[in-house]
Amino acid sequence: MIRAVIVEDEKHSRETLKNLLSEFCTGVEVAGVAGSVDEACAVIPQTKPDLVFLDIELQTGTGFDVLNSLQELHFDVVFTTAFEHYAIKAIKFSSVDYLLKPIDIPELQQAVEKAKEHKGAALQSEKLRALLENINARPEGDRKICLGTQESMEFISIQDILYCEASGSYTQFYLKSGSSLLVSKNLKEYENMLTDHEFLRVHNRFLINLREVKSLVKSEGGYILMNNNSQISISPKKREAFIERMRSL
């Protein structure tokens, strides 16, 4: 059994989610509900939930205001939102779940099952702290991305990523430190996350950090030389876009 709290400023939405959990998700007890930032900051420490369903936009602030105000973050969070919120990308960076309204029942069930697996894990707090760092960072500031390997969850500064390489349905991350990580998501997902942070897909296999490019070598069919001397293939179709992006840096 896991204890849940619902933070949602619309009464109808609170009741709908509560009913969906009761009808379709076994092993969930709704321990409390809140309709504002202040109510949430009172109810969550009082009920000590394992899982908080947290609306991103509240009339009195945001779900991030709630998290910033709490001393302890020993619970899983599933954000809820009625639209593709600007913060969704930051949420994905931190491997935190979110649900778009109207809530899809299989997605809700999947989020609850994940929370059951995570119950009591120290990782919850680390994910939420990383998320808040990303949300609170200046537009030009660094961000951390949460990368799940078979052995662990790693919180990596995106500035420390040299490039990413497709490996079937997995992605290999190559870091400035010389180490690499094999992550169980495909390259397209990381392309969507990182494009706004000076990364470019230059080949079907490669997504590169443009700030780590040393040169474009024109001989031998052409390739990109990275700061660690790795040679990265570049598709002829991507050459012009690559040159334009490098000029704009």
C-alpha positions in Angstrom: 0.0 0.0 0.0 1.3 3.5 -0.8 0.0 6.8 0.5 -0.8 9.5 -1.9 -1.6 13.2 -1.8 -3.4 15.1 -4.6 -2.5 18.8 -5.0 -5.0 20.4 -7.5 -6.7 23.7 -7.3 -9.9 22.6 -9.2 -12.3 20.6 -7.0 -13.6 18.7 -10.0 -10.1 17.6 -11.0 -9.2 16.5 -7.4 -12.4 14.4 -7.3 -11.8 12.9 -10.7 -8.3 11.8 -9.9 -9.3 10.5 -6.6 -12.0 8.4 -8.2 -9.6 7.1 -10.9 -7.1 6.0 -8.3 -9.9 4.2 -6.3 -11.3 2.5 -9.4 -8.3 1.6 -11.4 -5.2 1.6 -9.1 -4.9 -1.0 -6.4 -2.9 -0.5 -3.3 -3.3 3.3 -3.2 -4.6 5.2 -0.2 -5.4 8.9 -0.8 -4.1 10.3 2.5 -4.9 14.0 1.8 -5.8 16.6 -0.8 -4.8 20.3 -1.2 -6.0 23.1 -3.4 -3.3 25.7 -2.9 0.5 26.0 -2.3 -0.1 26.7 1.4 -2.5 23.8 1.9 0.0 21.5 0.1 2.9 22.6 2.3 0.8 21.8 5.4 -0.8 18.5 4.2 2.4 16.8 2.8 4.5 17.0 5.9 1.5 16.0 8.0 0.5 12.9 5.9 4.1 11.8 4.9 3.0 10.4 1.5 4.9 8.1 -0.8 3.5 9.8 -3.9 2.2 13.3 -4.6 0.2 14.2 -7.7 1.1 17.8 -8.2 -0.6 20.2 -10.6 2.1 22.4 -12.2 -0.1 25.5 -12.3 -2.0 26.4 -9.2 -4.0 29.6 -8.6 -1.7 30.5 -5.7 1.6 29.6 -7.4 3.1 26.5 -9.0 3.9 23.0 -8.0 7.5 24.0 -8.0 6.7 26.6 -5.3 5.4 23.7 -3.2 8.6 21.6 -3.6 10.8 24.7 -3.0 9.0 25.3 0.3 9.3 21.8 1.8 12.2 20.8 3.9 12.1 17.1 3.0 11.3 15.6 -0.3 11.1 11.9 0.5 8.3 11.0 -1.9 7.7 10.4 -5.6 6.0 13.2 -7.6 3.8 12.8 -10.7 3.1 16.3 -12.2 -0.2 16.9 -13.8 -1.0 19.6 -16.4 -3.7 20.4 -19.0 -1.2 21.4 -21.7 2.4 20.9 -22.9 3.9 23.2 -20.2 7.2 24.9 -20.7 8.5 22.9 -17.7 7.9 19.5 -19.2 11.4 19.4 -20.7 13.0 20.1 -17.3 10.8 17.4 -15.8 12.0 14.9 -18.4 15.6 16.0 -17.7 15.1 14.8 -14.1 13.3 11.6 -15.0 10.2 12.6 -13.0 6.8 11.5 -14.2 4.1 13.7 -15.6 0.5 13.2 -16.8 -1.4 15.3 -19.3 -5.0 16.0 -18.6 -7.5 14.4 -19.3 -5.6 11.7 -17.5 -5.0 8.5 -19.5 -5.8 5.5 -17.2 -3.0 3.2 -18.4 -0.4 6.0 -17.9 -1.8 6.6 -14.4 -1.5 3.0 -13.6 2.0 2.9 -14.9 3.0 6.0 -12.8 1.5 4.3 -9.7 3.4 1.1 -10.3 6.7 3.0 -10.6 5.9 4.8 -7.3 5.4 1.4 -5.6 8.8 0.2 -6.9 10.5 3.4 -5.7 8.9 3.4 -2.2 11.5 4.2 0.4 14.3 4.8 -2.1 16.6 7.7 -1.4 16.7 8.5 -5.1 13.4 10.3 -5.0 14.9 13.2 -3.2 17.9 13.5 -5.5 15.6 13.6 -8.6 13.5 16.4 -7.1 16.5 18.4 -6.0 17.9 18.1 -9.5 14.6 19.2 -11.0 14.5 22.2 -8.8 18.0 23.2 -9.7 17.0 23.0 -13.4 13.8 25.0 -12.8 15.5 27.7 -10.7 18.6 28.0 -12.9 19.1 31.1 -15.1 18.2 30.7 -18.8 21.9 30.5 -19.7 22.8 28.4 -16.7 23.8 24.8 -16.6 21.3 22.0 -16.3 21.6 18.5 -14.9 20.1 15.5 -16.7 19.2 12.2 -15.0 20.5 9.2 -16.9 19.3 5.7 -15.9 21.8 2.9 -16.5 21.3 -0.8 -15.6 23.3 -0.2 -12.3 22.3 3.3 -11.2 20.8 6.7 -11.9 23.4 9.3 -12.7 22.9 13.1 -12.5 25.1 14.6 -15.1 25.7 18.3 -16.0 24.8 18.7 -19.7 28.0 20.7 -20.1 30.0 17.6 -19.2 28.5 15.7 -22.2 30.7 15.5 -25.3 28.4 13.6 -27.6 25.8 10.8 -27.6 25.8 7.8 -29.9 22.8 5.6 -30.9 23.1 2.0 -29.9 19.9 0.3 -31.1 17.2 1.4 -28.7 19.9 2.5 -26.2 22.1 5.7 -26.2 25.8 5.8 -25.2 26.8 9.0 -23.5 30.5 10.1 -23.8 31.6 12.5 -21.1 34.5 14.9 -20.7 35.8 12.8 -17.8 36.6 10.1 -20.4 33.9 7.8 -19.0 30.7 6.7 -20.8 27.2 5.6 -19.9 24.8 3.3 -21.7 21.3 4.5 -21.1 18.0 2.7 -21.9 16.3 5.4 -24.1 16.8 6.0 -27.8 18.8 8.9 -29.2 15.6 10.7 -30.5 14.4 11.3 -26.9 17.7 13.0 -26.0 17.7 14.9 -29.2 14.4 16.4 -28.2 15.7 17.2 -24.7 19.1 18.7 -25.7 18.5 20.6 -28.9 17.8 23.8 -27.0 21.1 23.4 -25.1 23.6 23.7 -28.1 23.3 20.1 -29.1 22.8 19.0 -32.8 22.0 15.7 -34.4 24.7 15.6 -37.1 24.2 12.0 -38.2 21.7 9.2 -37.6 24.1 7.8 -35.0 25.4 11.0 -33.4 24.1 13.9 -31.3 27.0 16.3 -30.4 27.6 19.1 -27.9 28.5 22.0 -30.3 30.6 23.7 -27.6 32.9 20.7 -27.6 33.7 20.8 -31.3 37.3 21.3 -32.3 37.1 21.4 -36.1 35.3 20.2 -39.2 37.7 18.1 -41.3 36.8 18.1 -45.0 39.1 15.3 -46.2 38.2 11.6 -46.1 34.5 12.4 -46.8 34.3 14.9 -43.9 34.0 14.4 -40.2 33.7 16.5 -37.0 36.7 16.4 -34.6 35.6 16.8 -31.0 37.8 18.3 -28.2 38.7 14.8 -27.0 39.8 14.0 -30.6 36.9 11.7 -31.3 35.9 11.6 -35.0 32.2 12.0 -35.5 30.6 11.3 -38.9 28.5 14.1 -40.3 25.6 13.5 -42.8 25.9 15.7 -46.0 22.3 16.8 -45.3 23.4 18.1 -41.8 26.6 20.0 -42.9 24.9 23.3 -43.7 22.9 23.3 -40.4 26.0 22.4 -38.5 28.0 25.3 -40.0 25.2 27.7 -39.3 24.8 26.6 -35.7 28.6 26.9 -35.1 28.6 30.4 -36.5 25.9 31.4 -34.1 27.7 30.2 -31.0 
